[in-house]
Every structure is written in structure tokens, then in C-alpha cells.
Amino acid sequence: MVDEMKRLQQITKAIVVGVIIIAVYTVYINKNSTNMTARQKLLKAFYPALMWITKITGSNIANLKNEPVQSPVSFYSLQTTLIDGSTFDLAGLKGKKVLLVNTASDCGYTAQYEDLEKLYNFKKGKLVILAFPANDFQKQESKDDHSIAEFCKRNYGISFPLMKKSKVVIHSTQNKVYDWLTDKDKNGWNSNEPSWNFCKYLVNEKGNLTHFFESSESPMGKNILAAIEE
């Protein structure tokens, strides 16, 4: 009985110490975070662990590539809406690579905003990043457009174009840009819709879709950097 009590005390002590360590680590990682929920802070703190787990398990790491083909429907004929309500004409992106990402504020991958901003600045002049907030996966983007913009600016310093929240999966109300990205009769080869938040599509300087990356491909990882340099 005494041994049982000692074991219980040791387990309880270990749990308490673990909780304290997690709490301190989470506070440290989020020292510059503002307007974040407890869930968002935990997700940000444990993003590195999520990336490690997905690499080990092979989850969300699909990486599709196709030789550039002339798109039946021009990428540059498309328009979408910025988060402030103004029109964004993709014709203005000619001559640059474009990385299109569906995003969310309450996802395990939300911390990728930080690397997306790093990538945007690292490849400025050569690459444009377009973020498309969407509430398509487990309702992980329930905020309105104003709150999304504020969250991204305050916590990740986002300076690349952020679009109005829309639907990115195949649906009658799908965003027209994502309708193009997921319809091979329009883009020339790809029918893969986003499988989760933070999937990435790369369009080359001529407006042709060349790559699709699932969520676990880091924006600053070797695969995406190599694709941008092709």
C-alpha cells in the first residue's frame, strides 16, 4: 500500500512538473503574441512537434509536380477580393512566381504564417504569396475578415496580400481562383483540392501551375525553395 502511494505521488509530481514546463514554454514562445486565445498559443508553441510528427508518420506531405503546360484558362484572367473588399487582379502578377495558400487562425499549422512572411521577404521581387483564409476544415477560421487581418498583422507581421475569407474546397461557392487551381480543364493537369489548411500551389512566371504541396511542407523547406528556383 505504501509503495502504491509513493508511485502515485511520483506520477502526480511528474505530471505537475510537466504541466509547469509546458506552461513556461508556451508563455515564452508567445511572448510577443497579442489577441491570441489559449488554444492558439498552445498550437503555436507545439507547431515544431506537429511538423516532426507529420514527417515521421508521413501525414500531409504530398508533393505533386508537373512540367509546365499551357493552361486552357489563363491564370491572369482571374480576379479575387482582398480582405479589405477591394478587387485584386491576377494579371498584375505576370513575370513572378505565385504561391497560393489556404490559411486558418486556429490550426496546428497556423504558425506557418511566420515562415510564409520570411519566404515572402527572402524572395521579394521574384515571388508573391497570396493567402486565402477559409473555414473549410473543422471550422478553424471562424473569425470575420477584420479580425483575421488584425490577427495576422499583430502576431505574424503579414505583409503579403491577404484575401477575403472564402471557400477553397470544391463547391458551388468555391473561390474562383481555387476553382482554377483544382480543375484540370482550367489549369491543365491538377484536380487536387486542399486536403487541409495551409496547402500550397505554385504558379510559375508564365501563369502555369507547376506544384501542389500539402500542409506539412514548410514554406521555408528545401522542397518549396527548390521549386521556386526552378
ZIZI-V529637 format. One line per field, one symbol per residue. ss: DSSP state (h for helix, s for strand, l for the rest). phi: phi as a letter, one per 30 degrees, with the letter a starting at -180 (. if undefined). A space follows every 50 residues. Layout:
ss->???
phi->???
//
This chain:
ss->lhhhhhhhhhhhhhhhhhhhhhhhhhhhhllllllllhhhhhhhhlhhhh hhhhhhhlllllssslllllllllhhhlssssllllssshhhhlllssss sssllllllllhhhhhhhhhhhllllssssssslllllllllllhhhhhh hhhhhhllllssslllsllllllslhhhhhhllhhhhlllllllllllls ssslllllsssssllllllllhhhhhhhhl
phi->.ddddddddddddddddddddddddddddcdcdbhcdddddddddceedd dddddddichbebcbbdebddecdedddbbbdddjddccdddceibdbcc bdbadccdceddeddddddeddcejcbccccbebcdbhhcbcdddddddd ddddcbhdcddccdeaccddadceeddddddcbddccjacbddecadidb cccddcicdcbbbdedddecdddddddddd
//
